[in-house]
């Protein structure tokens, strides 16, 4: 089946299997491997991407069902080789250990902060509850997200 | 590997399902269907994509009722302030299900039709007197939501039928409801026990009350005798505890990874009393509108 998709602002056209997931298309067809292949049951959140600005687990998302949508992956959050503010905060706070959950965490955090830059700690934890970090480095992750929220609120 | 049919409207979807009996599976958010296919629980030859069916999306408030399209996403329910005021139990259940990502994808119709005994959405809908609308190529019909559930993973819907909407009783004032659940973790967990309660009050007394349970029977369970225990007077500790005891007696929990049958029965009794207490306070305007009830039923100041 034909699939047309905009990913990180770039239009793509591919021929894909009808049951291909968005995760498979991103990684295997478009070589955007920042989005991670984790549990494949929607539990771990490592494959989180934004579809029309909202966070979804791309492992459970049929690609054809989001035909024509705007998809944002972790690769789309930086600009011109510069890290996005959430990415930079994760570096600053040492919020990555093995790094496998990091892209999904950053995309889920981005989804929260776009709607609610003033999110408090419980709200951050609720927004990231679908993203598992098996290194259990949650505190630094939450600190990083709260830090970005503070700076976006001040500059807004 | 299934083929994918993407209809332009509901009629086309229903016609396709009628012409391909037994080999189609509707897919909306996909959060259950994709997993079921991966583990071999579902092996359809055709997936019928419901997402293009815009007419099945959204909420409409009409008088004391709200009609919710089956394609409405749980995230939409969670964030609807009017629904939080009129049917707080529904919003509370939507808010604790899965994760933000799952709720952004998952639809109300999908949660109901997957018919998991521990599903979050049936108990709150049952205490709001939900009526289901079901359509097929040959027409449409309505039935009480309770009659949709046939057993674990099974509904009474016929081949070729689709759930299209659910209509709830959700009054402007004089009523309150609440959903509480017991889980091991706050998020990404299934209810070990789910409890919803609703109360309508007038002149300081309960005029109507409903209690519904999830995860403690093969199907979501309305317990009329539990609601009846609190009708006719102000809610008291004694009447709420009696309602809890009746609910515990009516359910038939199993022992599994999320708890023993004995434990679940005791949790049912406690959560029913607490949920009725919160519903009563809300019906009397004494519990802030829209404030989510504490997750896991942990609560101070309003216990039985």
Interface residues (C-beta under 8 A of the other chain):
Chain A: X1 X17 X18 X19 X21 X40 X41 X42 X43 X45 X48 X54 X55 X56 X57 X59 X60 X61 X62 X64 X65 X108 X111 X112 X126 X127 X129 X130 X131 X132
Chain B: X1 X2 X3 X4 X6 X27 X30 X31 X34 X35 X37 X38 X47 X49 X51 X75 X98 X99 X100 X101 X102 X104 X105 X186 X187 X188
